[in-house]
């Protein structure tokens, strides 16, 4: 985490967030979201739309 903060400060000199809890909590949040989206995309009937950056599904899959 300290390496992540060091690189952020190099690219954004005004970055003033601490490693804990700010960066840790954001990584945990993104990890949870990524897992859920990955699971959905592994199911048949779901696909990623690169144009709109969203998940598309057939209507009956969405309703279920």
C-alpha positions in Angstrom: 0.0 0.0 0.0 2.8 2.4 0.7 4.3 1.8 -2.7 0.8 2.6 -4.2 0.7 5.8 -2.3 4.3 6.7 -3.3 3.4 6.3 -7.0 0.2 8.3 -6.6 2.1 11.1 -5.0 4.7 11.0 -7.9 1.9 11.4 -10.5 -0.4 13.7 -8.4 1.7 15.9 -6.2 -1.5 17.3 -4.5 -2.5 13.8 -3.4 -3.0 13.9 0.4 -4.8 10.7 1.3 -3.3 8.3 3.8 -2.7 4.6 2.9 -5.0 3.5 5.7 -8.0 3.8 5.6 -8.5 5.5 2.2 -6.5 3.4 -0.2 -7.2 0.1 1.7 -11.0 0.7 1.7 -11.1 1.6 -2.0 -9.1 -1.5 -3.0 -11.5 -3.7 -0.9 -14.5 -2.0 -2.5 -13.2 -2.4 -6.0 -12.2 -6.1 -5.3 -15.8 -6.8 -4.2 -17.3 -5.1 -7.3 -14.9 -6.9 -9.6 -15.8 -10.3 -8.2 -19.5 -9.8 -8.6 -19.2 -8.5 -12.2 -16.8 -11.4 -13.1 -19.2 -13.9 -11.7 -22.1 -12.4 -13.8 -20.0 -12.4 -17.0 -19.2 -16.1 -16.5 -22.9 -17.0 -16.6 -24.5 -17.7 -20.0 -26.7 -14.9 -21.2 -24.6 -12.0 -19.9 -22.1 -10.0 -21.9 -20.0 -6.8 -21.5 -20.9 -3.9 -23.8 -17.7 -2.0 -24.6 -19.5 1.0 -26.1 -21.7 1.8 -23.1 -19.4 0.1 -20.5 -22.2 -2.0 -19.0 -23.4 -5.5 -18.7 -26.1 -6.6 -21.1 -28.3 -9.5 -20.6 -31.3 -11.1 -22.2 -34.6 -10.0 -20.8 -35.6 -13.3 -19.2 -32.1 -13.6 -17.5 -32.6 -10.1 -16.0 -36.1 -10.9 -14.9 -34.9 -14.1 -13.1 
